[in-house]
Amino acid sequence: MTNNILKNAKKLKQADLKNIVGGIKGGKPDLSLCGCSCSGSVTGPEYCSQYIACPQVYNCKDI
């Protein structure tokens, strides 16, 4: 299965790499806005789940 995925892949040239865009709009994300709820879910702006993960080892009555 892996061979089928890589069959159409091509190696990017240095010039192609400069044209790749994406990420958080406006520069670096403010990770201080991110946190964890007592149920172990990531809280904060949508991008937080891409940068942090919350442990599933505590619950609401531990707080």
N, CA, C and O atoms as CSV, one atom per row, in Angstrom:
chain,resi,resn,atom,element,x,y,z
A,1,MET,N,N,0.819,-1.195,0.000
A,1,MET,CA,C,0.000,0.000,0.000
A,1,MET,C,C,0.865,1.261,0.000
A,1,MET,O,O,0.527,2.243,-0.661
A,2,THR,N,N,1.975,1.240,0.735
A,2,THR,CA,C,2.848,2.397,0.805
A,2,THR,C,C,3.407,2.740,-0.562
A,2,THR,O,O,3.556,3.919,-0.884
A,3,ASN,N,N,3.719,1.747,-1.371
A,3,ASN,CA,C,4.271,2.005,-2.699
A,3,ASN,C,C,3.298,2.781,-3.568
A,3,ASN,O,O,3.720,3.623,-4.361
A,4,ASN,N,N,2.000,2.514,-3.435
A,4,ASN,CA,C,1.012,3.236,-4.233
A,4,ASN,C,C,0.962,4.709,-3.855
A,4,ASN,O,O,0.764,5.562,-4.720
A,5,ILE,N,N,1.139,5.018,-2.580
A,5,ILE,CA,C,1.102,6.406,-2.127
A,5,ILE,C,C,2.317,7.161,-2.646
A,5,ILE,O,O,2.199,8.311,-3.071
A,6,LEU,N,N,3.468,6.532,-2.617
A,6,LEU,CA,C,4.701,7.204,-3.012
A,6,LEU,C,C,4.957,7.186,-4.512
A,6,LEU,O,O,5.865,7.863,-4.994
A,7,LYS,N,N,4.174,6.428,-5.245
A,7,LYS,CA,C,4.410,6.287,-6.681
A,7,LYS,C,C,4.329,7.625,-7.406
A,7,LYS,O,O,5.108,7.871,-8.327
A,8,ASN,N,N,3.414,8.483,-7.013
A,8,ASN,CA,C,3.250,9.772,-7.683
A,8,ASN,C,C,3.960,10.917,-6.964
A,8,ASN,O,O,3.764,12.080,-7.317
A,9,ALA,N,N,4.770,10.609,-5.977
A,9,ALA,CA,C,5.482,11.655,-5.235
A,9,ALA,C,C,6.638,12.190,-6.060
A,9,ALA,O,O,7.237,11.472,-6.862
A,10,LYS,N,N,6.941,13.466,-5.848
A,10,LYS,CA,C,8.111,14.035,-6.510
A,10,LYS,C,C,8.911,14.819,-5.484
A,10,LYS,O,O,8.363,15.382,-4.536
A,11,LYS,N,N,10.199,14.842,-5.693
A,11,LYS,CA,C,11.086,15.577,-4.796
A,11,LYS,C,C,10.987,17.060,-5.110
A,11,LYS,O,O,11.093,17.472,-6.265
A,12,LEU,N,N,10.783,17.858,-4.066
A,12,LEU,CA,C,10.672,19.299,-4.264
A,12,LEU,C,C,12.054,19.919,-4.406
A,12,LEU,O,O,13.017,19.498,-3.764
A,13,LYS,N,N,12.124,20.924,-5.259
A,13,LYS,CA,C,13.356,21.682,-5.424
A,13,LYS,C,C,13.383,22.809,-4.398
A,13,LYS,O,O,12.353,23.136,-3.810
A,14,GLN,N,N,14.544,23.397,-4.180
A,14,GLN,CA,C,14.694,24.474,-3.197
A,14,GLN,C,C,13.727,25.621,-3.493
A,14,GLN,O,O,13.154,26.197,-2.569
A,15,ALA,N,N,13.542,25.953,-4.757
A,15,ALA,CA,C,12.647,27.045,-5.137
A,15,ALA,C,C,11.195,26.701,-4.770
A,15,ALA,O,O,10.428,27.582,-4.380
A,16,ASP,N,N,10.824,25.428,-4.894
A,16,ASP,CA,C,9.467,25.005,-4.541
A,16,ASP,C,C,9.228,25.148,-3.045
A,16,ASP,O,O,8.127,25.507,-2.626
A,17,LEU,N,N,10.241,24.872,-2.238
A,17,LEU,CA,C,10.092,24.931,-0.789
A,17,LEU,C,C,9.797,26.348,-0.313
A,17,LEU,O,O,9.091,26.533,0.678
A,18,LYS,N,N,10.330,27.345,-1.009
A,18,LYS,CA,C,10.096,28.737,-0.622
A,18,LYS,C,C,8.652,29.155,-0.849
A,18,LYS,O,O,8.190,30.117,-0.236
A,19,ASN,N,N,7.932,28.457,-1.713
A,19,ASN,CA,C,6.562,28.822,-2.045
A,19,ASN,C,C,5.516,28.150,-1.162
A,19,ASN,O,O,4.322,28.410,-1.308
A,20,ILE,N,N,5.949,27.300,-0.261
A,20,ILE,CA,C,5.001,26.621,0.618
A,20,ILE,C,C,4.531,27.610,1.673
A,20,ILE,O,O,5.338,28.233,2.363
A,21,VAL,N,N,3.237,27.743,1.785
A,21,VAL,CA,C,2.663,28.657,2.781
A,21,VAL,C,C,1.704,27.887,3.666
A,21,VAL,O,O,1.231,26.811,3.301
A,22,GLY,N,N,1.426,28.434,4.809
A,22,GLY,CA,C,0.485,27.799,5.724
A,22,GLY,C,C,0.810,28.203,7.146
A,22,GLY,O,O,1.613,29.106,7.381
A,23,GLY,N,N,0.191,27.540,8.074
A,23,GLY,CA,C,0.450,27.838,9.472
A,23,GLY,C,C,-0.573,28.788,10.045
A,23,GLY,O,O,-1.675,28.928,9.516
A,24,ILE,N,N,-0.204,29.438,11.126
A,24,ILE,CA,C,-1.102,30.337,11.829
A,24,ILE,C,C,-1.059,31.720,11.194
A,24,ILE,O,O,0.018,32.265,10.949
A,25,LYS,N,N,-2.213,32.276,10.933
A,25,LYS,CA,C,-2.296,33.596,10.343
A,25,LYS,C,C,-1.759,34.629,11.334
A,25,LYS,O,O,-2.137,34.624,12.506
A,26,GLY,N,N,-0.896,35.495,10.872
A,26,GLY,CA,C,-0.399,36.556,11.722
A,26,GLY,C,C,0.871,36.207,12.481
A,26,GLY,O,O,1.234,36.927,13.411
A,27,GLY,N,N,1.552,35.141,12.125
A,27,GLY,CA,C,2.823,34.829,12.764
A,27,GLY,C,C,2.713,33.711,13.778
A,27,GLY,O,O,1.956,32.758,13.597
A,28,LYS,N,N,3.487,33.841,14.857
A,28,LYS,CA,C,3.564,32.776,15.849
A,28,LYS,C,C,2.267,32.678,16.652
A,28,LYS,O,O,1.680,33.698,17.013
A,29,PRO,N,N,1.821,31.451,16.930
A,29,PRO,CA,C,0.610,31.294,17.740
A,29,PRO,C,C,0.894,31.627,19.204
A,29,PRO,O,O,2.010,31.422,19.682
A,30,ASP,N,N,-0.103,32.135,19.913
A,30,ASP,CA,C,0.025,32.442,21.336
A,30,ASP,C,C,-0.398,31.215,22.131
A,30,ASP,O,O,-1.581,31.011,22.404
A,31,LEU,N,N,0.593,30.399,22.499
A,31,LEU,CA,C,0.301,29.153,23.208
A,31,LEU,C,C,-0.141,29.385,24.645
A,31,LEU,O,O,-0.614,28.459,25.303
A,32,SER,N,N,0.008,30.617,25.144
A,32,SER,CA,C,-0.478,30.902,26.499
A,32,SER,C,C,-2.002,30.867,26.558
A,32,SER,O,O,-2.577,30.789,27.644
A,33,LEU,N,N,-2.658,30.924,25.403
A,33,LEU,CA,C,-4.118,30.838,25.351
A,33,LEU,C,C,-4.608,29.390,25.392
A,33,LEU,O,O,-5.804,29.139,25.537
A,34,CYS,N,N,-3.690,28.450,25.265
A,34,CYS,CA,C,-4.047,27.034,25.223
A,34,CYS,C,C,-4.029,26.443,26.628
A,34,CYS,O,O,-3.276,26.888,27.494
A,35,GLY,N,N,-4.856,25.449,26.836
A,35,GLY,CA,C,-4.881,24.779,28.121
A,35,GLY,C,C,-5.601,23.455,28.027
A,35,GLY,O,O,-5.894,22.967,26.936
A,36,CYS,N,N,-5.884,22.879,29.180
A,36,CYS,CA,C,-6.575,21.596,29.246
A,36,CYS,C,C,-7.786,21.712,30.156
A,36,CYS,O,O,-7.724,22.357,31.203
A,37,SER,N,N,-8.870,21.097,29.762
A,37,SER,CA,C,-10.040,21.053,30.629
A,37,SER,C,C,-9.875,19.899,31.607
A,37,SER,O,O,-8.977,19.071,31.452
A,38,CYS,N,N,-10.740,19.847,32.610
A,38,CYS,CA,C,-10.618,18.779,33.597
A,38,CYS,C,C,-10.950,17.410,33.007
A,38,CYS,O,O,-10.647,16.382,33.613
A,39,SER,N,N,-11.564,17.395,31.842
A,39,SER,CA,C,-11.854,16.111,31.197
A,39,SER,C,C,-10.716,15.656,30.291
A,39,SER,O,O,-10.767,14.566,29.721
A,40,GLY,N,N,-9.684,16.498,30.160
A,40,GLY,CA,C,-8.538,16.134,29.336
A,40,GLY,C,C,-8.611,16.649,27.922
A,40,GLY,O,O,-7.808,16.238,27.085
A,41,SER,N,N,-9.548,17.539,27.617
A,41,SER,CA,C,-9.662,18.115,26.283
A,41,SER,C,C,-8.819,19.373,26.184
A,41,SER,O,O,-8.656,20.103,27.163
A,42,VAL,N,N,-8.284,19.622,24.995
A,42,VAL,CA,C,-7.524,20.838,24.747
A,42,VAL,C,C,-8.498,22.006,24.686
A,42,VAL,O,O,-9.539,21.915,24.035
A,43,THR,N,N,-8.165,23.103,25.361
A,43,THR,CA,C,-8.996,24.304,25.330
A,43,THR,C,C,-8.215,25.443,24.711
A,43,THR,O,O,-6.985,25.417,24.679
A,44,GLY,N,N,-8.927,26.441,24.219
A,44,GLY,CA,C,-8.303,27.611,23.619
A,44,GLY,C,C,-8.627,27.691,22.142
A,44,GLY,O,O,-9.525,27.002,21.659
A,45,PRO,N,N,-7.888,28.540,21.416
A,45,PRO,CA,C,-8.124,28.686,19.971
A,45,PRO,C,C,-7.945,27.358,19.232
A,45,PRO,O,O,-7.338,26.418,19.744
A,46,GLU,N,N,-8.480,27.312,18.044
A,46,GLU,CA,C,-8.501,26.083,17.248
A,46,GLU,C,C,-7.116,25.479,17.023
A,46,GLU,O,O,-6.978,24.257,16.960
A,47,TYR,N,N,-6.084,26.329,16.901
A,47,TYR,CA,C,-4.741,25.821,16.615
A,47,TYR,C,C,-4.105,25.102,17.797
A,47,TYR,O,O,-3.105,24.408,17.617
A,48,CYS,N,N,-4.653,25.246,18.998
A,48,CYS,CA,C,-4.027,24.665,20.192
A,48,CYS,C,C,-3.859,23.150,20.088
A,48,CYS,O,O,-2.850,22.606,20.535
A,49,SER,N,N,-4.831,22.476,19.508
A,49,SER,CA,C,-4.752,21.016,19.425
A,49,SER,C,C,-3.617,20.554,18.512
A,49,SER,O,O,-3.216,19.392,18.568
A,50,GLN,N,N,-3.099,21.444,17.680
A,50,GLN,CA,C,-1.955,21.094,16.833
A,50,GLN,C,C,-0.644,21.204,17.600
A,50,GLN,O,O,0.363,20.632,17.182
A,51,TYR,N,N,-0.641,21.929,18.716
A,51,TYR,CA,C,0.605,22.197,19.439
A,51,TYR,C,C,0.695,21.527,20.797
A,51,TYR,O,O,1.797,21.248,21.270
A,52,ILE,N,N,-0.441,21.261,21.439
A,52,ILE,CA,C,-0.384,20.645,22.763
A,52,ILE,C,C,-1.311,19.437,22.816
A,52,ILE,O,O,-2.233,19.304,22.011
A,53,ALA,N,N,-1.053,18.583,23.755
A,53,ALA,CA,C,-1.925,17.446,24.040
A,53,ALA,C,C,-2.141,17.431,25.550
A,53,ALA,O,O,-1.254,17.815,26.312
A,54,CYS,N,N,-3.292,16.998,25.968
A,54,CYS,CA,C,-3.618,16.985,27.388
A,54,CYS,C,C,-3.598,15.553,27.912
A,54,CYS,O,O,-4.090,14.637,27.253
A,55,PRO,N,N,-3.029,15.366,29.098
A,55,PRO,CA,C,-3.025,14.019,29.693
A,55,PRO,C,C,-4.433,13.592,30.065
A,55,PRO,O,O,-5.245,14.414,30.491
A,56,GLN,N,N,-4.718,12.336,29.909
A,56,GLN,CA,C,-6.046,11.805,30.233
A,56,GLN,C,C,-6.036,11.152,31.609
A,56,GLN,O,O,-6.832,10.247,31.862
A,57,VAL,N,N,-5.155,11.590,32.501
A,57,VAL,CA,C,-4.960,10.893,33.763
A,57,VAL,C,C,-5.640,11.554,34.946
A,57,VAL,O,O,-5.619,11.013,36.051
A,58,TYR,N,N,-6.245,12.718,34.734
A,58,TYR,CA,C,-6.937,13.370,35.848
A,58,TYR,C,C,-8.385,13.629,35.446
A,58,TYR,O,O,-8.732,13.560,34.267
A,59,ASN,N,N,-9.213,13.924,36.419
A,59,ASN,CA,C,-10.603,14.229,36.100
A,59,ASN,C,C,-11.061,15.446,36.894
A,59,ASN,O,O,-10.275,16.028,37.642
A,60,CYS,N,N,-12.300,15.827,36.743
A,60,CYS,CA,C,-12.795,17.084,37.312
A,60,CYS,C,C,-12.742,17.101,38.842
A,60,CYS,O,O,-12.540,18.167,39.423
A,61,LYS,N,N,-12.913,15.989,39.497
A,61,LYS,CA,C,-12.892,16.014,40.956
A,61,LYS,C,C,-11.475,16.098,41.533
A,61,LYS,O,O,-11.321,16.304,42.737
A,62,ASP,N,N,-10.438,15.942,40.704
A,62,ASP,CA,C,-9.053,16.070,41.170
A,62,ASP,C,C,-8.645,17.539,41.290
A,62,ASP,O,O,-7.634,17.846,41.922
A,63,ILE,N,N,-9.403,18.434,40.701
A,63,ILE,CA,C,-9.017,19.858,40.673
A,63,ILE,C,C,-9.527,20.568,41.910
A,63,ILE,O,O,-9.304,21.768,42.069
